[in-house]
Amino acid sequence: MIIKSFEVNPFSQNTYLIHQENTSSAILFDVGFYSHSDWELFDTYFKNHKLELKGIFLTHAHLDHIFGLKKILSRFDVPVYLHQEDEILLKQAKQQAALFGFKLDLVSVETIRLNEQEDFVLEDFKFTILFTPGHAPGHLSFYFPEQHWLIAGDTLFAGSIGRTDLYKGDLNTLEKSIREKLYMLPQETIVYSGHGPLTTIKRESKTNSFVRAL
């Protein structure tokens, strides 16, 4: 499999497109595309690789991770997956946008509810879903054991962790999610965060000054 990162929107959010090497199948993790240049980068890559989008997975529904949701759903008839605890954030997207000085036109989105589970399968893709609240009430992380990849959203960053001062954020809950879920993954796991550079579970569990492994 191939993972392609797009750093997009005014918040420098990382949107990830994962696709198979030998088929056209692709899935998208978060949809932060905002500007014309953001969309051009995505379109060029998508068309050059002749991909077919199979689904959209939201780590959570904060503004910077859903900027492009309406537009992409106007182009692709695919399911959107989200934890039920974050459905309220999606419904209040316009209010979220206003708080940060943005206007967001987002139509009602029907989502498929995701819960923590091993061996989730969609088309050619198989991965583990981890419930990792603390930054957002319904935050999910996605672990690909064969590739040693973790789509961590805004739970864990290189040398940092997600903020906890937004709706239903909680530092103790976030620390528990990181220690009991993420730091339990193999040390060689590559962490693809919602913002910033790549890191590894080994590096963060040993050196992250906010949350270290016990």
TORPA-4810 file (N, C-alpha, C, O; in nm, 3 decimals):
<nodes>
NODE_1_0.084_-0.120_0.000_0.000_0.000_0.000_0.087_0.125_0.000_0.203_0.122_0.040_M
NODE_2_0.029_0.231_-0.045_0.096_0.361_-0.051_0.016_0.462_0.031_-0.107_0.465_0.024_I
NODE_3_0.086_0.543_0.107_0.021_0.650_0.182_0.074_0.784_0.131_0.195_0.807_0.127_I
NODE_4_-0.018_0.870_0.094_0.016_1.002_0.043_-0.038_1.108_0.137_-0.156_1.108_0.171_K
NODE_5_0.050_1.198_0.180_0.012_1.304_0.273_-0.005_1.436_0.199_0.075_1.471_0.112_S
NODE_6_-0.111_1.509_0.234_-0.135_1.643_0.181_-0.143_1.740_0.300_-0.233_1.729_0.383_F
NODE_7_-0.049_1.834_0.307_-0.055_1.936_0.411_-0.140_2.052_0.359_-0.103_2.118_0.262_E
NODE_8_-0.253_2.075_0.424_-0.354_2.164_0.367_-0.411_2.261_0.469_-0.390_2.249_0.590_V
NODE_9_-0.484_2.357_0.416_-0.563_2.459_0.488_-0.480_2.546_0.581_-0.363_2.517_0.606_N
NODE_10_-0.540_2.653_0.634_-0.464_2.747_0.717_-0.409_2.688_0.846_-0.324_2.749_0.910_P
NODE_11_-0.456_2.569_0.884_-0.409_2.506_1.007_-0.297_2.404_0.981_-0.255_2.334_1.073_F
NODE_12_-0.250_2.397_0.857_-0.145_2.301_0.819_-0.181_2.159_0.864_-0.102_2.091_0.929_S
NODE_13_-0.300_2.119_0.827_-0.351_1.987_0.864_-0.303_1.882_0.763_-0.291_1.911_0.643_Q
NODE_14_-0.277_1.763_0.811_-0.235_1.653_0.724_-0.353_1.564_0.690_-0.408_1.496_0.777_N
NODE_15_-0.391_1.563_0.563_-0.492_1.471_0.513_-0.419_1.357_0.444_-0.323_1.380_0.371_T
NODE_16_-0.465_1.234_0.468_-0.394_1.117_0.416_-0.481_1.038_0.318_-0.596_1.006_0.347_Y
NODE_17_-0.423_1.007_0.203_-0.485_0.921_0.104_-0.405_0.791_0.099_-0.285_0.792_0.076_L
NODE_18_-0.474_0.680_0.122_-0.408_0.550_0.117_-0.466_0.472_0.000_-0.587_0.463_-0.017_I
NODE_19_-0.377_0.414_-0.081_-0.426_0.339_-0.195_-0.340_0.217_-0.220_-0.225_0.209_-0.178_H
NODE_20_-0.398_0.122_-0.290_-0.328_-0.001_-0.324_-0.236_0.023_-0.443_-0.261_0.110_-0.527_Q
NODE_21_-0.130_-0.053_-0.448_-0.034_-0.040_-0.559_-0.083_-0.105_-0.686_-0.053_-0.058_-0.796_E
NODE_22_-0.157_-0.214_-0.673_-0.195_-0.293_-0.791_-0.341_-0.280_-0.830_-0.385_-0.342_-0.927_N
NODE_23_-0.416_-0.200_-0.757_-0.556_-0.175_-0.792_-0.581_-0.026_-0.784_-0.493_0.051_-0.746_T
NODE_24_-0.702_0.017_-0.820_-0.737_0.159_-0.816_-0.796_0.202_-0.682_-0.822_0.321_-0.663_S
NODE_25_-0.817_0.110_-0.591_-0.886_0.138_-0.465_-0.810_0.238_-0.377_-0.688_0.229_-0.363_S
NODE_26_-0.886_0.333_-0.319_-0.826_0.433_-0.232_-0.924_0.470_-0.121_-1.045_0.464_-0.140_A
NODE_27_-0.870_0.508_-0.006_-0.951_0.560_0.105_-0.884_0.686_0.157_-0.762_0.704_0.147_I
NODE_28_-0.966_0.774_0.213_-0.919_0.905_0.257_-0.939_0.918_0.407_-1.045_0.883_0.460_L
NODE_29_-0.837_0.969_0.475_-0.847_0.994_0.619_-0.845_1.144_0.644_-0.744_1.211_0.626_F
NODE_30_-0.962_1.194_0.685_-0.988_1.337_0.703_-0.992_1.408_0.567_-0.938_1.359_0.468_D
NODE_31_-1.057_1.523_0.567_-1.075_1.596_0.440_-1.050_1.744_0.468_-1.144_1.824_0.478_V
NODE_32_-0.924_1.780_0.481_-0.890_1.917_0.517_-0.875_2.013_0.401_-0.843_2.130_0.422_G
NODE_33_-0.897_1.967_0.278_-0.876_2.051_0.160_-0.960_2.179_0.170_-1.080_2.175_0.196_F
NODE_34_-0.893_2.293_0.147_-0.959_2.422_0.168_-0.941_2.515_0.049_-1.039_2.565_-0.005_Y
NODE_35_-0.818_2.539_0.009_-0.790_2.635_-0.098_-0.789_2.567_-0.234_-0.789_2.444_-0.245_S
NODE_36_-0.787_2.650_-0.337_-0.779_2.597_-0.473_-0.652_2.515_-0.492_-0.656_2.411_-0.558_H
NODE_37_-0.542_2.559_-0.435_-0.416_2.486_-0.448_-0.422_2.353_-0.375_-0.364_2.254_-0.421_S
NODE_38_-0.492_2.348_-0.262_-0.511_2.221_-0.192_-0.578_2.120_-0.283_-0.534_2.006_-0.295_D
NODE_39_-0.687_2.164_-0.348_-0.763_2.074_-0.434_-0.683_2.034_-0.558_-0.693_1.921_-0.605_W
NODE_40_-0.606_2.127_-0.610_-0.524_2.094_-0.728_-0.424_1.983_-0.698_-0.405_1.892_-0.778_E
NODE_41_-0.360_1.991_-0.582_-0.264_1.888_-0.544_-0.331_1.752_-0.534_-0.279_1.652_-0.583_L
NODE_42_-0.447_1.749_-0.471_-0.520_1.625_-0.457_-0.567_1.572_-0.592_-0.547_1.455_-0.624_F
NODE_43_-0.628_1.659_-0.671_-0.680_1.618_-0.803_-0.570_1.562_-0.892_-0.587_1.458_-0.957_D
NODE_44_-0.458_1.630_-0.895_-0.347_1.586_-0.981_-0.300_1.447_-0.941_-0.283_1.360_-1.026_T
NODE_45_-0.278_1.428_-0.813_-0.232_1.297_-0.766_-0.337_1.190_-0.792_-0.304_1.081_-0.840_Y
NODE_46_-0.462_1.220_-0.761_-0.570_1.123_-0.774_-0.587_1.079_-0.920_-0.601_0.960_-0.948_F
NODE_47_-0.586_1.175_-1.010_-0.605_1.144_-1.152_-0.482_1.075_-1.212_-0.496_0.984_-1.294_K
NODE_48_-0.364_1.118_-1.174_-0.242_1.057_-1.227_-0.231_0.910_-1.190_-0.177_0.829_-1.265_N
NODE_49_-0.283_0.876_-1.073_-0.277_0.737_-1.028_-0.405_0.659_-1.062_-0.418_0.541_-1.029_H
NODE_50_-0.499_0.727_-1.128_-0.624_0.664_-1.174_-0.693_0.589_-1.061_-0.723_0.470_-1.070_K
NODE_51_-0.718_0.662_-0.954_-0.772_0.601_-0.833_-0.925_0.607_-0.830_-0.989_0.687_-0.899_L
NODE_52_-0.981_0.521_-0.747_-1.125_0.518_-0.724_-1.147_0.522_-0.573_-1.106_0.431_-0.501_E
NODE_53_-1.212_0.628_-0.526_-1.231_0.646_-0.382_-1.340_0.553_-0.331_-1.449_0.545_-0.388_L
NODE_54_-1.310_0.482_-0.221_-1.402_0.385_-0.166_-1.467_0.430_-0.034_-1.572_0.378_0.004_K
NODE_55_-1.405_0.526_0.034_-1.460_0.568_0.161_-1.378_0.680_0.224_-1.261_0.699_0.192_G
NODE_56_-1.444_0.752_0.316_-1.380_0.861_0.390_-1.390_0.829_0.539_-1.498_0.800_0.590_I
NODE_57_-1.277_0.835_0.607_-1.272_0.809_0.750_-1.228_0.936_0.822_-1.124_0.994_0.790_F
NODE_58_-1.307_0.979_0.918_-1.275_1.099_0.994_-1.219_1.060_1.130_-1.285_0.990_1.206_L
NODE_59_-1.098_1.104_1.160_-1.044_1.080_1.293_-1.130_1.151_1.397_-1.154_1.100_1.506_T
NODE_60_-1.177_1.269_1.360_-1.270_1.347_1.442_-1.325_1.457_1.354_-1.284_1.472_1.238_H
NODE_61_-1.417_1.536_1.408_-1.488_1.632_1.323_-1.458_1.778_1.356_-1.546_1.863_1.342_A
NODE_62_-1.337_1.807_1.400_-1.298_1.947_1.415_-1.285_2.012_1.277_-1.262_1.944_1.177_H
NODE_63_-1.302_2.141_1.276_-1.311_2.218_1.152_-1.202_2.187_1.051_-1.230_2.165_0.933_L
NODE_64_-1.077_2.184_1.097_-0.965_2.169_1.004_-0.958_2.031_0.939_-0.884_2.012_0.842_D
NODE_65_-1.034_1.937_0.991_-1.035_1.802_0.934_-1.155_1.775_0.845_-1.167_1.667_0.786_H
NODE_66_-1.245_1.874_0.833_-1.366_1.855_0.753_-1.391_1.967_0.653_-1.496_1.971_0.590_I
NODE_67_-1.296_2.059_0.638_-1.314_2.173_0.547_-1.367_2.129_0.409_-1.457_2.192_0.354_F
NODE_68_-1.310_2.021_0.355_-1.343_1.982_0.219_-1.451_1.878_0.205_-1.470_1.823_0.097_G
NODE_69_-1.522_1.849_0.314_-1.617_1.737_0.312_-1.730_1.758_0.212_-1.763_1.666_0.137_L
NODE_70_-1.790_1.876_0.212_-1.901_1.899_0.121_-1.858_1.885_-0.025_-1.926_1.820_-0.105_K
NODE_71_-1.747_1.944_-0.059_-1.702_1.941_-0.198_-1.668_1.800_-0.243_-1.703_1.759_-0.354_K
NODE_72_-1.601_1.726_-0.157_-1.561_1.592_-0.200_-1.681_1.500_-0.212_-1.682_1.409_-0.296_I
NODE_73_-1.784_1.521_-0.129_-1.904_1.440_-0.139_-1.988_1.477_-0.261_-2.070_1.398_-0.308_L
NODE_74_-1.967_1.598_-0.312_-2.035_1.635_-0.436_-1.972_1.567_-0.557_-2.031_1.561_-0.664_S
NODE_75_-1.852_1.515_-0.538_-1.779_1.452_-0.648_-1.774_1.300_-0.636_-1.767_1.229_-0.736_R
NODE_76_-1.780_1.251_-0.513_-1.769_1.107_-0.491_-1.885_1.059_-0.403_-1.907_1.113_-0.295_F
NODE_77_-1.956_0.961_-0.451_-2.065_0.902_-0.373_-2.009_0.788_-0.290_-2.017_0.671_-0.328_D
NODE_78_-1.952_0.823_-0.174_-1.886_0.724_-0.089_-1.932_0.742_0.056_-1.977_0.850_0.094_V
NODE_79_-1.921_0.636_0.136_-1.959_0.649_0.277_-1.859_0.731_0.357_-1.740_0.735_0.327_P
NODE_80_-1.911_0.797_0.461_-1.828_0.873_0.554_-1.838_0.806_0.691_-1.948_0.787_0.743_V
NODE_81_-1.725_0.770_0.748_-1.722_0.698_0.874_-1.674_0.791_0.987_-1.579_0.867_0.971_Y
NODE_82_-1.744_0.782_1.102_-1.716_0.872_1.215_-1.768_0.806_1.342_-1.866_0.733_1.339_L
NODE_83_-1.701_0.833_1.454_-1.753_0.787_1.583_-1.875_0.870_1.622_-1.878_0.991_1.596_H
NODE_84_-1.973_0.807_1.683_-2.098_0.877_1.713_-2.080_0.995_1.809_-2.157_1.090_1.804_Q
NODE_85_-1.979_0.990_1.896_-1.957_1.100_1.990_-1.913_1.229_1.921_-1.921_1.337_1.979_E
NODE_86_-1.867_1.217_1.798_-1.825_1.337_1.724_-1.931_1.385_1.624_-1.908_1.481_1.551_D
NODE_87_-2.044_1.320_1.620_-2.150_1.362_1.528_-2.197_1.503_1.560_-2.231_1.579_1.469_E
NODE_88_-2.199_1.539_1.688_-2.244_1.673_1.726_-2.149_1.780_1.672_-2.193_1.888_1.635_I
NODE_89_-2.019_1.750_1.666_-1.923_1.846_1.610_-1.948_1.866_1.462_-1.936_1.977_1.411_L
NODE_90_-1.982_1.760_1.393_-2.010_1.770_1.250_-2.137_1.853_1.227_-2.142_1.934_1.134_L
NODE_91_-2.237_1.832_1.310_-2.362_1.907_1.297_-2.343_2.056_1.328_-2.416_2.141_1.277_K
NODE_92_-2.245_2.086_1.412_-2.219_2.224_1.451_-2.099_2.283_1.377_-2.032_2.373_1.428_Q
NODE_93_-2.074_2.232_1.258_-1.956_2.275_1.183_-1.958_2.425_1.153_-1.853_2.490_1.160_A
NODE_94_-2.074_2.481_1.121_-2.082_2.624_1.091_-2.045_2.707_1.213_-1.975_2.808_1.202_K
NODE_95_-2.092_2.664_1.330_-2.057_2.736_1.453_-1.909_2.724_1.484_-1.846_2.821_1.528_Q
NODE_96_-1.853_2.605_1.460_-1.708_2.589_1.476_-1.632_2.687_1.389_-1.540_2.755_1.434_Q
NODE_97_-1.674_2.695_1.262_-1.607_2.781_1.167_-1.612_2.927_1.212_-1.513_2.999_1.204_A
NODE_98_-1.729_2.969_1.259_-1.746_3.108_1.302_-1.652_3.143_1.417_-1.603_3.256_1.424_A
NODE_99_-1.628_3.050_1.506_-1.539_3.074_1.620_-1.397_3.108_1.575_-1.325_3.181_1.642_L
NODE_100_-1.358_3.052_1.460_-1.223_3.074_1.409_-1.220_3.173_1.293_-1.117_3.190_1.228_F
NODE_101_-1.332_3.239_1.267_-1.336_3.343_1.165_-1.351_3.291_1.023_-1.314_3.359_0.928_G
NODE_102_-1.406_3.170_1.008_-1.428_3.112_0.876_-1.577_3.097_0.849_-1.659_3.090_0.940_F
NODE_103_-1.610_3.091_0.721_-1.745_3.057_0.679_-1.740_2.918_0.618_-1.654_2.888_0.534_K
NODE_104_-1.832_2.834_0.659_-1.833_2.697_0.610_-1.975_2.658_0.572_-2.066_2.663_0.655_L
NODE_105_-1.992_2.620_0.448_-2.122_2.575_0.399_-2.117_2.423_0.393_-2.062_2.365_0.299_D
NODE_106_-2.175_2.360_0.492_-2.171_2.214_0.499_-2.312_2.159_0.510_-2.382_2.184_0.608_L
NODE_107_-2.352_2.084_0.409_-2.485_2.025_0.411_-2.486_1.909_0.511_-2.381_1.864_0.556_V
NODE_108_-2.605_1.863_0.545_-2.618_1.750_0.636_-2.548_1.628_0.578_-2.569_1.591_0.463_S
NODE_109_-2.466_1.565_0.661_-2.389_1.449_0.616_-2.434_1.327_0.694_-2.432_1.326_0.817_V
NODE_110_-2.475_1.224_0.624_-2.509_1.098_0.687_-2.381_1.017_0.706_-2.312_0.986_0.609_E
NODE_111_-2.350_0.984_0.829_-2.227_0.911_0.857_-2.258_0.768_0.902_-2.366_0.739_0.954_T
NODE_112_-2.161_0.682_0.881_-2.168_0.546_0.933_-2.087_0.544_1.063_-1.970_0.581_1.065_I
NODE_113_-2.151_0.500_1.169_-2.086_0.504_1.300_-1.978_0.397_1.313_-1.999_0.280_1.279_R
NODE_114_-1.863_0.439_1.362_-1.751_0.348_1.385_-1.724_0.336_1.534_-1.731_0.435_1.608_L
NODE_115_-1.694_0.216_1.577_-1.649_0.192_1.713_-1.516_0.118_1.708_-1.473_0.071_1.602_N
NODE_116_-1.451_0.109_1.822_-1.323_0.040_1.828_-1.341_-0.106_1.785_-1.431_-0.175_1.833_E
NODE_117_-1.255_-0.151_1.698_-1.261_-0.291_1.655_-1.134_-0.331_1.582_-1.066_-0.249_1.520_Q
NODE_118_-1.103_-0.457_1.592_-0.991_-0.513_1.516_-1.040_-0.561_1.380_-1.157_-0.594_1.362_E
NODE_119_-0.950_-0.564_1.287_-0.976_-0.623_1.156_-1.098_-0.564_1.084_-1.181_-0.637_1.031_D
NODE_120_-1.106_-0.432_1.085_-1.209_-0.366_1.004_-1.170_-0.381_0.857_-1.054_-0.361_0.820_F
NODE_121_-1.266_-0.417_0.774_-1.238_-0.440_0.633_-1.329_-0.356_0.546_-1.451_-0.353_0.565_V
NODE_122_-1.270_-0.286_0.450_-1.344_-0.216_0.346_-1.272_-0.239_0.214_-1.158_-0.196_0.195_L
NODE_123_-1.340_-0.307_0.125_-1.279_-0.339_-0.005_-1.145_-0.409_0.015_-1.139_-0.517_0.075_E
NODE_124_-1.037_-0.350_-0.034_-0.904_-0.411_-0.025_-0.827_-0.370_0.101_-0.709_-0.403_0.115_D
NODE_125_-0.893_-0.300_0.193_-0.822_-0.244_0.308_-0.863_-0.312_0.438_-0.981_-0.342_0.459_F
NODE_126_-0.765_-0.337_0.522_-0.791_-0.400_0.652_-0.706_-0.330_0.757_-0.584_-0.317_0.742_K
NODE_127_-0.770_-0.286_0.865_-0.696_-0.217_0.970_-0.772_-0.224_1.101_-0.886_-0.272_1.105_F
NODE_128_-0.709_-0.177_1.206_-0.768_-0.175_1.340_-0.811_-0.034_1.375_-0.740_0.062_1.349_T
NODE_129_-0.929_-0.024_1.435_-0.981_0.106_1.477_-0.965_0.119_1.629_-1.009_0.032_1.704_I
NODE_130_-0.901_0.225_1.672_-0.878_0.251_1.815_-0.958_0.373_1.859_-0.954_0.477_1.793_L
NODE_131_-1.030_0.360_1.969_-1.103_0.472_2.027_-1.008_0.549_2.116_-0.964_0.498_2.219_F
NODE_132_-0.975_0.674_2.076_-0.872_0.752_2.147_-0.922_0.893_2.180_-0.869_0.991_2.127_T
NODE_133_-1.022_0.904_2.266_-1.076_1.036_2.301_-0.979_1.116_2.387_-0.877_1.065_2.433_P
NODE_134_-1.014_1.242_2.406_-0.933_1.333_2.489_-0.915_1.465_2.419_-0.936_1.571_2.479_G
NODE_135_-0.877_1.461_2.292_-0.872_1.582_2.210_-1.012_1.616_2.161_-1.052_1.733_2.161_H
NODE_136_-1.086_1.516_2.120_-1.226_1.528_2.081_-1.299_1.408_2.140_-1.239_1.303_2.161_A
NODE_137_-1.429_1.422_2.168_-1.500_1.316_2.240_-1.508_1.183_2.166_-1.511_1.077_2.229_P
NODE_138_-1.511_1.188_2.032_-1.521_1.065_1.955_-1.399_1.038_1.870_-1.410_0.979_1.763_G
NODE_139_-1.284_1.081_1.915_-1.163_1.069_1.833_-1.128_0.922_1.809_-1.131_0.840_1.901_H
NODE_140_-1.094_0.891_1.684_-1.049_0.758_1.646_-0.909_0.764_1.587_-0.870_0.863_1.525_L
NODE_141_-0.833_0.658_1.608_-0.704_0.640_1.542_-0.709_0.509_1.465_-0.783_0.418_1.502_S
NODE_142_-0.631_0.500_1.358_-0.641_0.386_1.268_-0.503_0.323_1.251_-0.408_0.388_1.208_F
NODE_143_-0.495_0.195_1.286_-0.367_0.124_1.287_-0.366_0.017_1.178_-0.455_-0.067_1.170_Y
NODE_144_-0.262_0.021_1.094_-0.241_-0.076_0.988_-0.126_-0.168_1.031_-0.010_-0.132_1.013_F
NODE_145_-0.156_-0.284_1.087_-0.049_-0.368_1.145_0.052_-0.420_1.044_0.170_-0.430_1.075_P
NODE_146_0.008_-0.453_0.923_0.102_-0.507_0.825_0.204_-0.402_0.780_0.320_-0.434_0.753_E
NODE_147_0.159_-0.277_0.771_0.248_-0.168_0.727_0.315_-0.096_0.843_0.408_-0.017_0.822_Q
NODE_148_0.269_-0.123_0.966_0.319_-0.052_1.085_0.292_0.098_1.073_0.378_0.181_1.101_H
NODE_149_0.170_0.131_1.031_0.127_0.270_1.018_0.020_0.300_1.122_-0.064_0.215_1.151_W
NODE_150_0.023_0.420_1.177_-0.084_0.468_1.264_-0.129_0.605_1.216_-0.051_0.700_1.215_L
NODE_151_-0.255_0.615_1.177_-0.316_0.745_1.149_-0.368_0.796_1.283_-0.473_0.752_1.330_I
NODE_152_-0.295_0.889_1.344_-0.321_0.927_1.483_-0.409_1.050_1.498_-0.447_1.084_1.610_A
NODE_153_-0.443_1.116_1.388_-0.523_1.237_1.400_-0.455_1.338_1.491_-0.334_1.361_1.479_G
NODE_154_-0.532_1.397_1.581_-0.476_1.499_1.671_-0.457_1.446_1.813_-0.459_1.523_1.909_D
NODE_155_-0.438_1.315_1.825_-0.411_1.258_1.955_-0.264_1.277_1.993_-0.232_1.326_2.101_T
NODE_156_-0.176_1.236_1.902_-0.032_1.237_1.930_0.044_1.301_1.815_0.021_1.269_1.698_L
NODE_157_0.135_1.392_1.849_0.222_1.458_1.751_0.368_1.427_1.782_0.400_1.370_1.886_F
NODE_158_0.455_1.464_1.690_0.599_1.454_1.716_0.636_1.552_1.826_0.640_1.673_1.803_A
NODE_159_0.663_1.502_1.943_0.704_1.585_2.056_0.591_1.659_2.124_0.617_1.746_2.208_G
NODE_160_0.468_1.626_2.092_0.356_1.698_2.152_0.232_1.610_2.153_0.236_1.494_2.112_S
NODE_161_0.120_1.667_2.199_-0.009_1.598_2.202_-0.118_1.696_2.161_-0.093_1.816_2.150_I
NODE_162_-0.238_1.646_2.138_-0.348_1.732_2.098_-0.393_1.826_2.209_-0.380_1.795_2.327_G
NODE_163_-0.447_1.938_2.170_-0.499_2.034_2.267_-0.626_1.976_2.332_-0.694_1.893_2.273_R
NODE_164_-0.655_2.021_2.454_-0.770_1.968_2.526_-0.864_2.078_2.576_-0.944_2.056_2.666_T
NODE_165_-0.853_2.197_2.515_-0.934_2.309_2.560_-1.056_2.333_2.470_-1.123_2.435_2.483_D
NODE_166_-1.085_2.240_2.379_-1.202_2.251_2.295_-1.315_2.165_2.353_-1.297_2.102_2.458_L
NODE_167_-1.428_2.160_2.285_-1.548_2.092_2.334_-1.518_1.948_2.380_-1.470_1.865_2.302_Y
NODE_168_-1.546_1.921_2.506_-1.528_1.790_2.568_-1.385_1.737_2.559_-1.361_1.616_2.562_K
NODE_169_-1.290_1.829_2.547_-1.151_1.788_2.557_-1.116_1.761_2.702_-1.172_1.824_2.792_G
NODE_170_-1.026_1.667_2.727_-0.990_1.633_2.864_-0.849_1.574_2.866_-0.823_1.473_2.800_D
NODE_171_-0.760_1.636_2.941_-0.620_1.595_2.941_-0.601_1.455_2.998_-0.525_1.376_2.942_L
NODE_172_-0.669_1.423_3.107_-0.654_1.291_3.167_-0.700_1.181_3.070_-0.638_1.075_3.060_N
NODE_173_-0.809_1.210_3.001_-0.860_1.113_2.904_-0.763_1.096_2.788_-0.739_0.985_2.742_T
NODE_174_-0.706_1.207_2.743_-0.609_1.201_2.633_-0.484_1.123_2.674_-0.435_1.040_2.597_L
NODE_175_-0.434_1.149_2.793_-0.316_1.076_2.842_-0.345_0.927_2.847_-0.260_0.846_2.811_E
NODE_176_-0.463_0.890_2.893_-0.501_0.749_2.901_-0.507_0.687_2.761_-0.461_0.575_2.741_K
NODE_177_-0.564_0.760_2.666_-0.571_0.710_2.528_-0.433_0.683_2.472_-0.409_0.581_2.407_S
NODE_178_-0.341_0.776_2.497_-0.206_0.762_2.444_-0.132_0.647_2.510_-0.071_0.564_2.442_I
NODE_179_-0.138_0.641_2.643_-0.063_0.537_2.714_-0.122_0.397_2.694_-0.048_0.301_2.673_R
NODE_180_-0.254_0.386_2.700_-0.316_0.254_2.699_-0.349_0.203_2.559_-0.373_0.084_2.541_E
NODE_181_-0.352_0.292_2.461_-0.384_0.249_2.324_-0.264_0.266_2.231_-0.218_0.169_2.171_K
NODE_182_-0.214_0.386_2.220_-0.109_0.412_2.121_0.027_0.357_2.163_0.096_0.295_2.083_L
NODE_183_0.066_0.379_2.288_0.196_0.332_2.333_0.201_0.181_2.348_0.309_0.125_2.370_Y
NODE_184_0.089_0.113_2.336_0.085_-0.033_2.339_0.114_-0.093_2.201_0.134_-0.214_2.189_M
NODE_185_0.117_-0.010_2.099_0.147_-0.058_1.964_0.295_-0.090_1.951_0.375_-0.043_2.032_L
NODE_186_0.334_-0.168_1.851_0.477_-0.199_1.832_0.562_-0.073_1.822_0.519_0.028_1.764_P
NODE_187_0.680_-0.079_1.878_0.769_0.036_1.884_0.803_0.093_1.746_0.825_0.213_1.732_Q
NODE_188_0.807_0.007_1.645_0.845_0.052_1.511_0.731_0.121_1.436_0.751_0.166_1.323_E
NODE_189_0.614_0.129_1.497_0.500_0.190_1.430_0.528_0.335_1.392_0.573_0.414_1.475_T
NODE_190_0.502_0.368_1.267_0.518_0.506_1.218_0.390_0.582_1.246_0.281_0.537_1.210_I
NODE_191_0.402_0.697_1.308_0.286_0.778_1.345_0.265_0.889_1.243_0.351_0.975_1.223_V
NODE_192_0.149_0.884_1.178_0.108_0.988_1.084_0.006_1.076_1.156_-0.110_1.040_1.171_Y
NODE_193_0.053_1.192_1.201_-0.030_1.280_1.283_-0.112_1.376_1.199_-0.087_1.395_1.080_S
NODE_194_-0.210_1.437_1.264_-0.296_1.533_1.196_-0.227_1.664_1.164_-0.275_1.741_1.081_G
NODE_195_-0.114_1.690_1.230_-0.034_1.810_1.205_0.112_1.773_1.230_0.142_1.692_1.317_H
NODE_196_0.201_1.834_1.154_0.343_1.815_1.179_0.402_1.692_1.114_0.335_1.623_1.038_G
NODE_197_0.531_1.666_1.144_0.606_1.560_1.076_0.574_1.421_1.130_0.505_1.405_1.231_P
NODE_198_0.628_1.321_1.060_0.617_1.183_1.105_0.697_1.163_1.233_0.793_1.235_1.262_L
NODE_199_0.655_1.062_1.308_0.732_1.021_1.424_0.710_0.871_1.441_0.652_0.807_1.354_T
NODE_200_0.754_0.815_1.552_0.733_0.673_1.579_0.683_0.655_1.722_0.701_0.742_1.808_T
NODE_201_0.621_0.541_1.747_0.577_0.510_1.882_0.697_0.501_1.975_0.690_0.546_2.090_I
NODE_202_0.806_0.443_1.929_0.926_0.432_2.012_0.975_0.569_2.055_1.004_0.591_2.173_K
NODE_203_0.985_0.660_1.961_1.034_0.794_1.994_0.944_0.865_2.093_0.991_0.922_2.191_R
NODE_204_0.814_0.863_2.067_0.722_0.938_2.153_0.710_0.876_2.291_0.704_0.948_2.391_E
NODE_205_0.705_0.745_2.298_0.690_0.681_2.429_0.811_0.705_2.519_0.800_0.700_2.641_S
NODE_206_0.924_0.730_2.457_1.047_0.751_2.535_1.080_0.899_2.557_1.142_0.933_2.658_K
NODE_207_1.040_0.986_2.464_1.088_1.124_2.470_0.981_1.231_2.475_1.011_1.347_2.503_T
NODE_208_0.854_1.195_2.449_0.750_1.297_2.448_0.736_1.358_2.589_0.705_1.286_2.684_N
NODE_209_0.759_1.487_2.601_0.760_1.551_2.732_0.622_1.567_2.792_0.609_1.596_2.911_S
NODE_210_0.517_1.549_2.712_0.380_1.562_2.762_0.326_1.430_2.816_0.264_1.426_2.922_F
NODE_211_0.351_1.323_2.743_0.304_1.189_2.786_0.412_1.087_2.750_0.436_1.060_2.633_V
NODE_212_0.474_1.031_2.852_0.570_0.922_2.830_0.509_0.791_2.880_0.419_0.790_2.964_R
NODE_213_0.561_0.682_2.827_0.514_0.552_2.873_0.550_0.535_3.021_0.658_0.576_3.064_A
NODE_214_0.460_0.473_3.097_0.487_0.451_3.239_0.587_0.337_3.259_0.621_0.304_3.373_L
</nodes>
